[in-house]
């Protein structure tokens, strides 16, 4: 299953033209495709990170065969962890042969820190939480879905399909560029060199100004 988080902006949001903006306080949703059908689910949050967590739980729930209609942000829980063997053995009564022998308890190990900040060699701190990588295919699909939902003219849609689906995607596969963060300026310049000279300026301007690439 292929899914992604997007923002459903309010009419007065200054970022309303960018559905992948994570800087505003608008509601976050999850969109994807399951059993060849596209779906949208509210993440019931305005925080992008919490919406990403809901997206992961949603994919796990669907992979376990749960019905899509009954899945909501407040009803999806992670599968229960199996009981610890140490706790199970502690619950059993001790035999009389060993009950009289005092056993000094070992000091409990400190629980591992989750998302604790780490210090790099340069001296800067970075959090343990990392944003999920987005594939080029997912980025192009999301941008084309957004372009069609905005009711653009058919000529504009055809131009975007020709540039991204028929030219850019095949080119990235040949170059071995799977993720969006791998498409840097050098890659875009190399992609531009495949066009005719008359079309280089206008198409390159279109590609570099798209929100899906500016938020990579």
C-alpha positions, -999 to +999 in steps of 0.1 A: +000+000+000+012+035-009+001+064+014+012+099+023+002+128+047-012+160+034-027+192+049-063+203+043-059+240+046-085+265+057-096+292+032-076+319+050-043+299+055-014+316+038+000+282+028-032+269+012-015+265-022+009+239-007-009+208+005+024+193+018+032+222+040+039+211+076+043+246+091+006+256+096-020+245+121-045+232+096-059+196+099-037+168+086-051+139+065-038+106+050-043+097+014-033+064-002-043+035-024-056+002-010-069-027-031-066-005-062-089+021-047-078+056-035-089+066+000-086+096+024-087+094+062-086+122+087-056+119+111-076+138+138-046+161+144-030+193+133+006+181+140+024+166+110+045+141+131+014+127+148-003+123+113+028+104+102+024+080+132-013+076+123-003+068+087+020+040+098-006+025+122-032+027+094-010+008+070-003-018+097-040-022+104-049-026+067-021-052+063-037-072+092-070-073+072-090-048+093-118-031+073-110+004+060-144+019+069-140+012+106-105+026+110-101+060+127-073+078+145-087+070+180-095+034+172-062+021+158-038+007+184-005-011+180-006-049+185-001-059+222+034-070+230+039-105+243+044-108+281+080-106+293+094-139+304+110-122+334+076-110+346+061-144+340+087-162+360+084-136+388+046-143+390+052-180+398+056-190+435+091-199+446+097-234+458+104-240+495+139-251+487+149-217+474+125-195+494+148-193+524+179-183+504+181-145+502+188-132+468+202-097+464+184-079+436+205-067+407+202-030+399+176-023+373+189-012+340+181+023+330+154+024+303+167+035+269+160+070+260+136+075+231+143+103+206+170+116+229+190+144+213+224+133+201+255+155+195+272+153+162+309+158+156+303+194+147+288+201+181+252+205+170+223+185+185+199+166+164+167+148+175+163+110+170+131+115+150+136+114+112+112+123+086+101+095+063+118+096+029+095+102-001+100+084-034+100+103-067+070+083-079+050+092-048+059+128-051+049+130-088+016+111-081+008+134-052+015+166-073-005+154-103-034+145-079-033+180-065-031+196-099-062+177-111-081+185-079-074+223-085-093+222-118-065+233-140-070+235-177-067+203-197-037+218-217-019+225-184-026+190-171-013+175-204+019+196-201+025+184-165+019+148-175+043+151-204+070+166-182+068+146-150+051+112-160+065+107-195+099+124-192+110+130-156+100+097-140+117+075-168+148+097-165+151+092-127+147+055-131+176+054-156+197+076-133+189+054-103+172+082-084+146+066-062+140+092-035+131+128-038+159+140-016+184+125-042+171+149-068+194+179-061+204+209-083+230+189-102+204+162-111+179+189-123+206+205-144+214+171-159+177+165-166+175+199-183+203+190-206+181+163-221+157+189-235+160+210-267+176+244-262+144+263-269+125+246-241+152+245-214+144+279-197+106+276-194+106+239-183+134+242-158+117+272-142+085+251-139+102+221-123+123+241-097+093+262-086+069+233-079+060+229-042+067+192-042+104+199-049+107+230-027+097+209+004+119+179-004 
